[in-house]
């Protein structure tokens, strides 16, 4: 790949940074027992050192486990370096825009990781060390991944919109195929094309994907082929995209799914990003989406600077007594409730799944006996009394299909736009790969 043209000022800054870094390392090398930590890549104003690369490779090997067959050392090293380059570019993009992960959030993420492994933090640290993984380096990598998540949300996800007409069009085009929650576990291999590919670029990439496709059809491990050859960000996971409904996948994938079953490998496919092949690892599905719903009504009085919580609670106690003694709930809600959405309807909220409510409200709707008026309780909206007049198990398939369609379109756009944004970021950035001859 070609290096993007940069101003002399940027180049000078990069040279100064690299020279400064080298001076620090070489200065330390005055001690005979210290070795020069070789620079393996220059990424904008940052560098990747051989020790950092080695540490990441150790993490990849430990996460893969003893049973996984990784590619040869040279291929694995290049794949890991390419991932690190893309990560550095994203982190630098975020830093220029003030995106950071504070230590409190990072510490909580580390505790969550430990808990998922049924360990406390000290045990988790010891487990990493036993696998040959430096704890500090691992912690830094977690910070990097959290930062990248924020970067993608800022650069790509925040700009994605899904309109009702797009949802309608998808549901209509599927002709009932969204009546099920069919999901596919997909692995893929991507051979990228530059933003403005030449005929030679296209022919080279096409030849490479066809060769990989032939090897996969002949029985070579798809996972190993992805690790060794794919240029997608999930290459080191064997190209595994996880469980997705077909509408969460790019159109280039979903068009071939209808006649495929687990184990099948697609034909070679072309998209704006490059050439692909994919394999269906597994399938699952369920026809109906049944949900529990309640039919509640409530009276809300909001807290303010004039009335204390105790005064508001006492007002609601009085209203509750009047309802129990025979006054109409709806009329009292119209007269006293401060919820503009439901007051005019007599406090009625309509059939709703309890999970849609705030936690305090949900708990009462799930536990109160039918037609009983609750004691006053507080949520972040204010103070309430409520009554549940009915409960049912509802076939939520239509609503679920719309929700699925919205999620599918959003996920598909996110995947496509993220891939395009990362390619553009790489093409517009200064990157020098010193593991191979020349630069890219």
C-alpha positions as CSV (number, residue, x, y, z in Angstrom):
1,X,0.0,0.0,0.0
2,X,1.1,3.6,-0.6
3,X,2.0,6.0,2.1
4,X,-0.3,9.0,2.1
5,X,1.4,12.3,1.3
6,X,2.1,14.5,4.4
7,X,3.4,18.0,5.0
8,X,7.1,18.5,5.9
9,X,6.0,19.7,9.3
10,X,4.3,16.4,10.2
11,X,7.3,14.4,8.8
12,X,9.7,16.5,10.9
13,X,7.7,15.9,14.0
14,X,7.7,12.1,13.4
15,X,11.4,12.1,12.9
16,X,12.0,14.1,16.1
17,X,9.7,11.7,18.1
18,X,11.5,8.6,16.7
19,X,14.9,10.1,17.3
20,X,13.9,11.1,20.9
21,X,12.7,7.6,21.5
22,X,15.9,6.1,20.1
23,X,18.0,8.4,22.3
24,X,16.2,7.2,25.4
25,X,16.6,3.6,24.5
26,X,20.2,3.9,23.3
27,X,21.0,6.0,26.4
28,X,19.8,3.2,28.6
29,X,21.9,0.8,26.5
30,X,25.0,2.3,28.2
31,X,24.5,-0.6,30.6
32,X,25.8,-3.7,28.9
33,X,22.8,-5.8,30.1
34,X,20.2,-3.7,28.2
35,X,19.2,-4.4,24.6
36,X,17.8,-2.0,22.1
37,X,14.1,-2.4,21.7
38,X,13.7,-2.4,17.9
39,X,11.0,-0.3,16.3
40,X,8.9,-2.6,14.1
41,X,6.4,0.0,12.9
42,X,5.8,3.8,12.8
43,X,2.2,4.8,13.1
44,X,1.6,8.5,12.6
45,X,3.5,10.1,15.6
46,X,3.7,6.8,17.5
47,X,5.8,3.7,17.3
48,X,5.3,0.0,17.9
49,X,8.3,-1.8,19.4
50,X,9.4,-5.4,19.1
51,X,8.7,-6.0,22.8
52,X,5.1,-4.7,22.5
53,X,4.6,-6.9,19.4
54,X,6.0,-10.0,21.2
55,X,3.8,-9.3,24.3
56,X,0.7,-9.2,22.1
57,X,1.6,-12.4,20.3
58,X,2.0,-14.1,23.6
59,X,-1.6,-12.9,24.5
60,X,-2.9,-14.2,21.2
61,X,-1.3,-17.6,21.8
62,X,-2.5,-17.8,25.3
63,X,-6.1,-16.9,24.3
64,X,-6.0,-19.4,21.5
65,X,-5.0,-22.3,23.8
66,X,-2.9,-25.3,23.4
67,X,-5.3,-27.0,21.0
68,X,-5.6,-24.2,18.5
69,X,-3.4,-24.5,15.4
70,X,-2.1,-21.0,14.7
71,X,-0.3,-20.1,11.4
72,X,3.5,-20.1,11.2
73,X,5.3,-17.5,13.3
74,X,6.0,-15.1,10.4
75,X,2.3,-15.0,9.3
76,X,1.0,-14.7,12.9
77,X,3.5,-11.9,13.6
78,X,2.4,-9.9,10.5
79,X,-1.3,-10.4,11.3
80,X,-0.9,-9.2,14.9
81,X,1.2,-6.2,13.8
82,X,-1.5,-5.2,11.3
83,X,-4.1,-5.3,14.1
84,X,-1.9,-3.3,16.3
85,X,-1.4,-0.7,13.6
86,X,-5.1,-0.2,13.1
87,X,-5.6,0.0,16.9
88,X,-3.0,2.7,17.2
89,X,-4.6,4.7,14.4
90,X,-7.9,4.6,16.2
91,X,-6.5,5.5,19.5
92,X,-4.6,8.4,18.0
93,X,-7.8,9.6,16.3
94,X,-9.6,9.4,19.6
95,X,-6.8,11.2,21.5
96,X,-7.0,14.1,19.1
97,X,-10.7,14.5,20.0
98,X,-10.3,14.1,23.8
99,X,-11.5,10.5,24.0
100,X,-9.9,8.8,27.0
101,X,-10.7,5.9,29.4
102,X,-10.3,7.0,33.1
103,X,-8.7,4.7,35.7
104,X,-11.9,4.1,37.6
105,X,-13.7,2.7,34.4
106,X,-10.7,0.6,33.6
107,X,-10.4,-0.8,37.1
108,X,-14.1,-1.8,36.9
109,X,-13.6,-3.4,33.5
110,X,-10.7,-5.5,35.0
111,X,-12.9,-6.6,37.9
112,X,-15.6,-7.6,35.5
113,X,-13.2,-9.7,33.5
114,X,-12.0,-11.4,36.7
115,X,-15.6,-12.1,37.8
116,X,-16.4,-13.6,34.4
117,X,-13.5,-16.0,35.0
118,X,-14.8,-16.6,38.5
119,X,-11.7,-15.1,40.1
120,X,-11.0,-12.0,42.2
121,X,-8.6,-9.5,40.8
122,X,-5.5,-10.9,42.5
123,X,-6.3,-14.4,41.3
124,X,-6.9,-13.0,37.8
125,X,-3.5,-11.3,37.8
126,X,-1.8,-14.5,38.9
127,X,-3.6,-16.5,36.2
128,X,-2.4,-14.1,33.5
129,X,1.2,-14.3,34.8
130,X,1.0,-18.1,34.8
131,X,0.1,-18.0,31.1
132,X,3.1,-15.7,30.4
133,X,1.0,-12.6,30.0
134,X,2.3,-9.4,31.5
135,X,-0.5,-7.9,33.7
136,X,0.3,-4.3,33.0
137,X,0.4,-4.9,29.2
138,X,-2.9,-6.8,29.4
139,X,-4.5,-3.9,31.4
140,X,-3.2,-1.4,28.8
141,X,-4.7,-3.5,26.0
142,X,-8.1,-3.5,27.8
143,X,-7.9,0.3,28.0
144,X,-7.1,0.4,24.3
145,X,-10.1,-1.8,23.4
146,X,-12.4,0.4,25.6
147,X,-11.0,3.5,23.9
148,X,-11.6,2.0,20.4
149,X,-15.2,1.2,21.4
150,X,-15.7,4.9,22.2
151,X,-13.9,6.0,19.0
152,X,-16.2,3.8,16.8
153,X,-19.3,5.1,18.5
154,X,-18.1,8.7,17.9
155,X,-16.8,8.3,14.4
156,X,-19.3,5.8,13.0
157,X,-22.2,4.7,15.2
158,X,-23.4,8.1,16.2
159,X,-24.0,8.9,12.5
160,X,-26.1,5.9,11.7
161,X,-29.8,6.4,11.4
162,X,-32.6,3.9,10.6
163,X,-35.8,5.3,9.3
164,X,-39.3,3.7,9.5
165,X,-39.4,3.5,5.7
166,X,-36.2,1.4,5.8
167,X,-37.8,-0.9,8.3
168,X,-41.0,-1.2,6.2
169,X,-39.0,-1.9,3.1
170,X,-36.9,-4.7,4.8
171,X,-40.0,-6.4,6.3
172,X,-41.7,-6.2,2.9
173,X,-38.7,-7.6,1.0
174,X,-38.4,-10.5,3.4
175,X,-41.9,-11.8,2.6
176,X,-42.3,-13.3,6.0
177,X,-38.8,-14.7,6.5
178,X,-38.6,-12.6,9.6
179,X,-41.4,-14.6,11.2
180,X,-38.6,-16.6,12.8
181,X,-35.6,-15.6,14.8
182,X,-33.3,-17.6,12.6
183,X,-29.7,-16.8,13.3
184,X,-26.4,-17.9,11.7
185,X,-22.9,-18.2,13.1
186,X,-20.7,-17.1,10.3
187,X,-16.9,-17.1,9.7
188,X,-15.5,-15.0,6.8
189,X,-12.3,-14.2,5.0
190,X,-11.7,-10.7,3.5
191,X,-9.0,-9.7,0.9
192,X,-9.1,-5.9,0.9
193,X,-9.0,-3.5,-2.0
194,X,-7.6,0.0,-1.7
195,X,-10.1,2.9,-2.0
196,X,-9.4,3.5,-5.7
197,X,-8.2,0.1,-6.9
198,X,-6.4,-0.3,-10.2
199,X,-7.3,-3.3,-12.5
200,X,-4.1,-4.9,-11.3
201,X,-5.2,-4.5,-7.6
202,X,-8.5,-6.1,-8.4
203,X,-6.9,-9.0,-10.3
204,X,-4.4,-9.7,-7.6
205,X,-7.0,-9.7,-4.8
206,X,-9.4,-11.8,-6.9
207,X,-6.7,-14.4,-7.6
208,X,-5.8,-14.6,-3.9
209,X,-9.4,-15.1,-2.7
210,X,-10.0,-17.7,-5.4
211,X,-6.9,-19.6,-4.3
212,X,-8.0,-19.5,-0.6
213,X,-11.5,-20.6,-1.7
214,X,-10.1,-23.6,-3.5
215,X,-8.0,-24.6,-0.5
216,X,-11.1,-24.2,1.8
217,X,-13.3,-26.4,-0.5
218,X,-10.6,-29.0,-0.6
219,X,-10.8,-29.3,3.2
220,X,-8.2,-27.0,4.7
221,X,-9.3,-25.5,8.0
222,X,-11.3,-22.4,7.4
223,X,-10.2,-21.0,10.7
224,X,-6.6,-21.4,9.9
225,X,-7.0,-19.9,6.4
226,X,-8.8,-16.9,8.0
227,X,-6.0,-16.4,10.6
228,X,-3.3,-16.6,8.0
229,X,-4.9,-14.6,5.2
230,X,-7.9,-12.5,6.1
231,X,-7.4,-8.8,6.3
232,X,-10.6,-8.2,8.4
233,X,-10.3,-7.1,12.0
234,X,-11.6,-10.5,13.2
235,X,-8.9,-12.5,11.4
236,X,-7.2,-13.7,14.6
237,X,-10.6,-15.1,15.8
238,X,-10.7,-17.2,12.6
239,X,-13.0,-14.7,11.0
240,X,-15.8,-15.6,13.4
241,X,-18.6,-13.0,13.4
242,X,-20.6,-14.7,16.1
243,X,-24.4,-15.2,16.0
244,X,-26.2,-12.9,13.7
245,X,-29.5,-12.8,11.9
246,X,-29.0,-12.7,8.2
247,X,-30.2,-9.1,8.0
248,X,-27.4,-8.1,10.4
249,X,-25.0,-9.3,7.7
250,X,-23.9,-7.3,4.7
251,X,-26.1,-7.8,1.7
252,X,-23.2,-9.5,-0.1
253,X,-23.5,-12.3,2.5
254,X,-27.2,-12.5,3.0
255,X,-28.0,-13.1,-0.7
256,X,-26.3,-16.5,-0.5
257,X,-27.7,-17.8,2.8
258,X,-31.0,-19.1,1.5
259,X,-29.6,-22.3,-0.1
260,X,-26.8,-22.9,2.4
261,X,-26.6,-25.1,5.5
262,X,-24.0,-25.5,8.4
263,X,-20.6,-26.4,7.0
264,X,-21.2,-24.9,3.5
265,X,-18.7,-22.4,2.1
266,X,-20.0,-19.5,-0.1
267,X,-18.8,-18.6,-3.6
268,X,-16.3,-15.8,-3.8
269,X,-18.1,-12.4,-3.3
270,X,-17.2,-8.8,-4.2
271,X,-18.1,-5.8,-2.1
272,X,-16.8,-2.2,-1.9
273,X,-14.3,-3.4,0.7
274,X,-12.8,-6.2,-1.4
275,X,-13.3,-10.0,-2.0
276,X,-14.9,-12.3,0.5
277,X,-15.8,-15.9,1.2
278,X,-17.7,-17.2,4.2
279,X,-18.7,-20.4,5.9
280,X,-21.8,-21.2,8.0
281,X,-20.7,-22.6,11.2
282,X,-24.1,-23.2,12.8
283,X,-27.8,-22.1,12.7
284,X,-30.5,-21.7,15.2
285,X,-34.1,-20.2,15.4
286,X,-37.5,-19.9,17.1
287,X,-40.8,-19.2,15.5
288,X,-42.8,-17.1,18.1
289,X,-41.8,-14.4,20.5
290,X,-44.0,-14.6,23.5
291,X,-43.8,-11.9,26.2
292,X,-45.5,-11.2,29.5
293,X,-47.4,-7.9,29.5
294,X,-49.3,-5.9,32.1
295,X,-52.0,-3.3,31.8
296,X,-51.2,-0.7,34.4
297,X,-52.4,2.8,35.3
298,X,-50.8,5.2,37.7
299,X,-50.8,8.6,39.3
300,X,-47.5,10.5,39.3
301,X,-46.5,13.5,41.4
302,X,-43.1,14.9,40.7
303,X,-40.7,16.2,43.4
304,X,-39.9,19.9,43.4
305,X,-38.5,22.6,45.6
306,X,-41.9,23.4,47.2
307,X,-43.1,20.0,48.4
308,X,-41.0,17.5,50.3
309,X,-41.0,13.8,49.7
310,X,-43.0,13.3,52.9
311,X,-45.7,15.8,51.7
312,X,-45.9,14.2,48.3
313,X,-46.1,10.7,49.8
314,X,-48.9,11.8,52.1
315,X,-50.9,13.3,49.2
316,X,-50.7,10.0,47.4
317,X,-51.7,8.1,50.6
318,X,-54.8,10.3,50.6
319,X,-55.5,9.6,46.9
320,X,-55.1,5.9,47.4
321,X,-57.6,5.9,50.3
322,X,-60.1,7.7,48.1
323,X,-59.8,5.1,45.4
324,X,-60.1,2.2,47.9
325,X,-63.2,3.9,49.2
326,X,-64.9,3.9,45.8
327,X,-63.7,7.0,43.9
328,X,-62.8,6.5,40.3
329,X,-59.1,6.0,39.6
330,X,-59.3,7.5,36.2
331,X,-60.9,10.7,37.3
332,X,-58.4,11.2,40.1
333,X,-55.5,10.6,37.7
334,X,-56.9,13.2,35.3
335,X,-57.2,15.7,38.1
336,X,-53.9,15.0,40.0
337,X,-51.3,13.1,37.9
338,X,-48.3,15.0,36.6
339,X,-47.5,12.5,33.9
340,X,-48.5,14.4,30.7
341,X,-48.5,11.2,28.6
342,X,-51.0,9.3,30.6
343,X,-53.0,11.8,32.8
344,X,-55.5,12.7,30.0
345,X,-56.1,8.9,29.6
346,X,-56.9,8.4,33.2
347,X,-53.4,7.2,34.0
348,X,-53.6,4.3,31.5
349,X,-50.2,3.2,30.2
350,X,-51.5,0.5,27.8
351,X,-50.3,-3.1,27.4
352,X,-46.6,-3.1,28.2
353,X,-43.8,-5.6,29.0
354,X,-42.6,-4.9,32.6
355,X,-39.1,-4.9,31.4
356,X,-39.8,-1.6,29.6
357,X,-40.3,0.3,32.9
358,X,-37.8,1.8,35.2
359,X,-36.6,-0.7,37.9
360,X,-38.8,0.6,40.8
361,X,-41.9,0.8,38.6
362,X,-41.2,-2.6,37.0
363,X,-40.9,-4.3,40.4
364,X,-44.3,-3.1,41.5
365,X,-46.0,-4.1,38.2
366,X,-44.6,-7.6,38.5
367,X,-45.5,-8.2,42.1
368,X,-48.8,-6.4,42.9
369,X,-52.0,-8.4,42.8
370,X,-54.5,-7.6,40.1
371,X,-56.7,-4.5,40.8
372,X,-54.9,-3.7,44.1
373,X,-53.7,-0.1,44.4
374,X,-50.1,0.1,45.5
375,X,-48.6,2.0,48.4
376,X,-46.8,5.2,47.2
377,X,-43.3,4.4,45.9
378,X,-40.6,6.5,44.3
379,X,-38.8,6.2,41.0
380,X,-36.5,8.6,39.3
381,X,-39.6,10.3,37.7
382,X,-41.2,11.1,41.1
383,X,-43.7,9.4,43.4
384,X,-46.4,7.0,42.1
385,X,-49.3,4.9,43.1
386,X,-50.4,2.3,40.5
387,X,-52.9,-0.4,39.7
388,X,-52.5,-3.4,37.4
389,X,-55.9,-4.2,35.9
390,X,-54.8,-7.2,33.7
391,X,-51.9,-9.5,32.7
392,X,-51.4,-11.6,29.6
393,X,-48.9,-13.6,27.6
394,X,-48.7,-11.8,24.3
395,X,-47.4,-13.0,20.9
396,X,-45.0,-10.1,20.3
397,X,-43.8,-11.4,16.9
398,X,-44.9,-8.4,14.9
399,X,-43.3,-5.9,17.3
400,X,-40.3,-8.1,17.6
401,X,-39.9,-8.2,13.8
402,X,-39.9,-4.4,13.6
403,X,-37.4,-4.3,16.5
404,X,-35.3,-7.0,14.8
405,X,-35.4,-5.2,11.5
406,X,-34.3,-1.9,13.1
407,X,-31.4,-3.7,14.8
408,X,-30.5,-5.7,11.7
409,X,-30.3,-2.5,9.5
410,X,-28.3,-0.7,12.1
411,X,-25.9,-3.5,12.6
412,X,-25.4,-4.0,8.9
413,X,-24.8,-0.3,8.4
414,X,-22.4,-0.2,11.4
415,X,-20.3,-3.1,10.1
416,X,-20.1,-1.7,6.6
417,X,-19.4,1.9,7.7
418,X,-16.8,0.8,10.3
419,X,-15.0,-1.2,7.7
420,X,-15.0,1.7,5.2
421,X,-13.9,4.2,7.9
422,X,-11.0,2.0,9.0
423,X,-9.8,1.6,5.5
424,X,-10.0,5.3,4.9
425,X,-8.2,6.0,8.2
426,X,-5.4,3.6,7.2
427,X,-5.1,5.1,3.7
428,X,-4.9,8.6,5.0
429,X,-2.4,7.9,7.7
430,X,1.4,7.6,7.8
431,X,2.3,3.9,8.4
432,X,5.8,2.4,8.0
433,X,6.0,-1.4,8.5
434,X,9.6,-2.3,9.3
435,X,9.0,-6.0,9.4
436,X,8.9,-6.1,5.6
437,X,11.0,-4.4,3.0
438,X,9.7,-1.0,1.9
439,X,6.8,0.8,3.6
440,X,3.1,0.7,3.3
